[in-house]
Amino acid sequence: VQVNKNNEMLQWPIQPGTPCMELIRNASLIIWDEAPMANYAILVCVNKVCCLLMDHNAPFGGKVVVLLGNFCQTCPVIHGSSRTQIV
């Protein structure tokens, strides 16, 4: 899924009633590897789809989600700082 700042409203490519949707509905755990590398819009899209699919307003529709990745490789964000301060 290509994502940029102009298209943060993503469409879920999987149709209702398909085996893939049933797999997500029946899953008791979602494991997401390399989560720090994923675009925020994709995370929001998966959250909305899980909420709609499970008909539940809790985060990810109440599913347990484990986000994996090397969070040490993620750069810290310092709002209002200079490039020198960040680096």
N, C-alpha and C positions, 0 to 999 in steps of 0.2 A: 504494500500500500504506500503510494507516494504521498508525502505530507510536506506542506510548507506553511508559512504563516498565513497564507491567503485561503487555505482550504482546511481549516481545523474542524469543520463539520463533516465527518466521515460517514460513509454508507457501509453498513455491514454486508459483505458479499455473499453470505450464506443465507439461503432461503429457509423459511419456517417449514417444519415437517420433514426436513432432510435428515439422513443418518448423522451428519455432523452436528446438527442442532440437538438431536436426541442425545448424542454423546455428551455434549456440554450440559444439557439439562440433568442427565443422570450422574454426572461427575460429582464426587464429594470433595475434590481438591483440585485446584488449578495451580500448576507450577509454571512460573514465567521466568525463564533464564535470561540473563543479560538485560534485566529490567532497566538499569540506568542508561542503557543505550537506546531505549525506546522513546519515541516522541510522545509528549504529553497527550496529544490528540488521540493517539492510538489507545492509550490507557483509559481515557475518558470514554472512547467508543466501546471498548470491551466492557467497561463498567455499566454503561447504559444498556447494552445488549443483554448482559446477565440479569440486570434488574427487570427488563421487559420479559425475558424468557422465564424467569422464576416468579414473575408477578409479585415482587417484593422490593420495597424501597431501600433496604439496607445496602451498604456498599457491596458491589458485585453480586447483588441479589441474594445475599446471605451465604454465598459460597466462600469457602476458605481459600484464600489466594496467598501463595508463597512467592515473593519476589526475590529472585536470586541475581547475583552479579557481584563484580568486584567494585564495591562502592568507594574504595580508596582511589580508584581511577577517575572518579567523578570530580570535576573541579568545583571548588566552593564558589558561591555567588556572594559578592559583597556589593550591595546596592550603593550607588553613588561614589564608588571608589575609582581610582585611576588604574590604568593597565599595569603599572608598576606594582601597586599594592596587591593586585590579584595574582600576578606572576610571582 
